[in-house]
Structures are given as structure tokens and as C-alpha cells.
Amino acid sequence: MLKAVVLIGGPQKGTRFRPLSFEVPKPLFPVAGVPMVQHHIEACAKVPDMKEIILIGFYQPNEELNRFLASAQQEFKISIRYLQEFAALGTGGGIYHFRDQILSGGPTAFFLMNADVCSEFPLEDMLRFHRQREGSHCGIILGTTANRKQSLNYGCIVENQQTNEVLHFVEKPSTFISDIINCGIYLFTPEIFSHIGTVFQRNQEERLQEEPPCGRLSEVIRLEQDIFTKLAAQKQLYVYKTQHFWSQIKSAGSAIYASRLYLNRYHETHPERLATKQEGGPKIIGDVFIHPTANIEPTAVLGPNVSIGKGVTIGAGVRLRESIVLHGATLQDHCCVLNSIVGWDSAIGKWARVEGTPSDPNPNDPYAKIDSETLFRDGGLTPSITILGCNVNIPSEVIIRNSIVLPHKDLNRSFKNQIIL
């Protein structure tokens, strides 16, 4: 019997995903037409002997999250539960806090994955790999290769090339260690909890010895820094390398990239989700998802890599490419939207142009990493995708380029390389 655990984080995480995470918990943001975490659930539900999927995070259970869980449970015919942490406990602390819930029923192993990764999720391949080595380890890490420069942004794995045993693990090293990086998807045996328990006990002892005792929680444990480094030294980990697609979804720009990967994957897994050219319908180029409730004029041209949400209205002659259009948005006649995310209930006027610069977070390709140091350059925003928050109104015949517009704004002119507060 198997279980799966998905770590979904909480509201003070995902700050790079703003302003989109103001409206919806990041794991429920639609990527390729379905909530981000649904891709994880779909993959887990296909694994034989999977009995339960547990989501762990510190979001307050709200109507939207409860509705999603009930819908997913009904659709995939599998038990799906959400367990709320009392604080942010880290990647190891969360599963240790809920270890009794994870181990109830006696699973022989469980998958653990971060909600902000996009992958083909080769879970059955990992399971076969694990069973071939059963008894010799307590965990499998899914790995992929990156170029030397990009590997520094991830956990790096040095392996025994004959056995795939992990010899050394370093989280975000300062110098090049290995081109094999950690994908944030794991398969553990229950034995992992004894190793996490050792770190928990050590944290408690250190905390009691501090004068005065600090407010740091003993239960905050990070798998990558606190556990994997020691397990690698004890020869307790293996790496399973995937050749399939993988990416993190940290920023809004990476959501468009992930959408492209999932839309392409739908040809094999969900061809019914891909729009096809219909007589009297819009022109479709490449992979496009259109919600059945969307209203689209037949002269519109959509694609490639476009996802259109519920109740969206798209007027005559609209050009839409490499973009996500969210629930209730309106794109008026002849506007052009490229490399952008259009927020819920936003409106773009006639002949307006909303355009961003693509930013590929593919670890195999160099790209401009956006962080607090590189967000601004020469007094303007670093070129990236354009994001319109919820309920933004763009007037006719203006150009919005490489900008982030916060929710509930009525713009009256063109902007370039700006954050519009």
C-alpha cells in the first residue's frame, strides 16, 4: 500500500507569484487549464496501490480549497485530505509533525513532492527503481540534469554512476558540484521518520541549552539541508534521473512555461483538453486549452501555448499567444496579448497591446533569474512577462509592455517596464 504527500506551502510563501497569489492560493492557480496541484494528484492517482493523497501546508482551509478537494476526490476516486500545519515547519518538519497520519494503515512507502514543481511525474518508474533496491535505502530522489551555471540554483547530487547511490548532496552550492539537480519529488520508506526524529531531538536539545531560549521551533526541519546531507554520507539515498520535462513554478513567468509543457503533454494524457479547429470557430495554432464556457469570436487567432479560463470573452480579430487568460476576463476586438497573464475579470480595450518578454525557467537553458537584486535595472523593471492582476482595466489603443499591474487598477495611458501600484 502506498500514499502520497504534496507540500503546498502557505500564504507567506510564493511572494514571487504576486499579484496572482493575492486572489488564489498558489497551488490552485490554473496551469494548462487546471489547478497547479491537480497535475500532481492526477499522477498519484494513476499509481497502482495508491490509497491516499495528503496535502500539507499552512493555508487556512477556505471554501475554494475545500471545494477543490471535494471535486478532486470525486473525480479521481481516491481519498484526498488537507492537513494544516500550526506554523511553517519546512519540508521535513511538516511530514514529521503529521507522521502518524502518513503512516496510518501501514504504507510500505510514500511519495513526497513539492506543489511548485511541474513534471511528467515518472512515479511508477521511481517505484520500480525503488523495488529493485528495496532494503538498501530509505529514499529515492528524482533528479534531472542542468547546465553548470543553473545547477547552482538547486540542490546538487553527486552519484555513484554504476549504482546511482547518492554520495554527496549540497543545497544551492556556491561553486559547481554536479550537473544533477534535485527535482523536489521523492519516494521514502517509513524509516525516513527515524532520521528526521534524530534532527528533531538535536534541535530540542540545542534550543534548551540556549540562554535565553530563542523562539525558534524545534519542529522546523529542512529535508534538503538537515536530512539529505547526512543520509548521503550514510549511503541511504539513491537518485533516479528522468529524461522527461521538469521545471519549478516560482514566478508567474514560469507558470506560462509550465503551461506550455503540460499542454504539450496533453496529446498523450488528455487530448480532450486541447482545442481543435472547428468550423465557425477561432483559428487554433499549436496547443491551446479553452474552457467550454468561454465565448470566442471566430476571427480570433489563438496559440501556441494559450490557456483560456471560465467565462472569458474574446472579441473579433484578437491575437493571443503564449498567455494565460483567467476566469471572467474580456479581450475586446483586435487587441493583441503576447507572453502575458490576464487576471480574473480584467478587461483589455480595442486595439490595445499587452506584451511581455518570455522568460524560460528551464534548468537546461540559460535564463535571467529574477530575484530581488535583479528585479530592477536602470530604474525600470527587468523585462519579463506582463501580469495583469484581478479586475484591471486597460483602455483602448494603449501598450502595456513588460509590466506588473496590481489588482483593481484603471489605467489611462501606456506603460513599459513598470510595477503599477
C-alpha positions, 0 to 999 in steps of 0.5 A: 500500500502506498500514499502520497504527500504534496507540500503546498506551502502557505500564504507567506510563501510564493511572494514571487507569484504576486499579484496572482497569489493575492486572489488564489492560493498558489497551488490552485492557480490554473496551469494548462487549464487546471489547478497547479496541484491537480497535475500532481494528484492526477499522477498519484492517482494513476499509481497502482496501490495508491490509497491516499493523497495528503496535502500539507501546508499552512493555508487556512482551509477556505471554501475554494480549497475545500471545494477543490478537494471535494471535486478532486476526490470525486473525480479521481476516486481516491481519498484526498485530505488537507492537513494544516500545519500550526506554523511553517515547519519546512519540508521535513518538519511538516511530514514529521509533525503529521507522521502518524497520519502518513503512516496510518494503515501501514504504507510500505512507502510514500511519495513526497513532492513539492506543489511548485514543481511541474513534471511528467511525474515518472512515479511508477518508474521511481517505484520500480527503481525503488523495488529493485533496491528495496532494503538498501535505502530509505529514499529515492530522489528524482533528479534531472540534469542542468547546465553548470551555471543553473545547477547552482540554483538547486540542490546538487547530487553527486552519484555513484554512476554504476549504482546511482547511490547518492554520495554527496548532496549540497543545497544551492552550492556556491561553486559547481558540484554536479550537473544533477539537480534535485527535482523536489519529488521523492519516494521514502520508506517509513524509516525516513521518520527515524532520521528526521526524529534524530534532527528533531531531538538535536534541535530540542536539545540545542534550543534548551541549552540556549540562554535565553531560549530563542523562539525558534521551533524545534519542529522546523526541519529542512529535508534538503539541508538537515536530512539529505546531507547526512543520509548521503554520507550514510549511503541511504539515498539513491537518485533516479534521473528522468529524461522527461520535462521538469521545471519549478513554478516560482514566478508567474513567468514560469507558470506560462512555461509550465503551461506550455509543457503540460499542454504539450503533454496533453496529446498523450494524457488528455487530448480532450483538453486541447482545442481543435479547429472547428468550423465557425470557430477561432483559428487554433495554432499549436496547443491551446486549452479553452474552457467550454464556457468561454465565448470566442469570436471566430476571427480570433487567432489563438496559440501556441501555448494559450490557456483560456479560463471560465467565462472569458470573452474574446472579441473579433480579430484578437491575437493571443499567444503564449498567455494565460487568460483567467476566469471572467476576463474580456479581450475586446476586438483586435487587441493583441496579448503576447507572453502575458497573464490576464487576471480574473475579470480584467478587461483589455480595450480595442486595439490595445497591446499587452506584451511581455518578454518570455522568460524560460525557467528551464534548468537546461537553458540559460535564463535571467533569474529574477530575484530581488537584486535583479528585479530592477535595472536602470530604474525600470523593471527587468523585462519579463512577462506582463501580469495583469492582476484581478479586475484591471482595466486597460483602455483602448489603443494603449501598450502595456509592455513588460509590466506588473499591474496590481489588482483593481487598477484603471489605467489611462495611458501606456506603460513599459517596464513598470510595477503599477501600484 
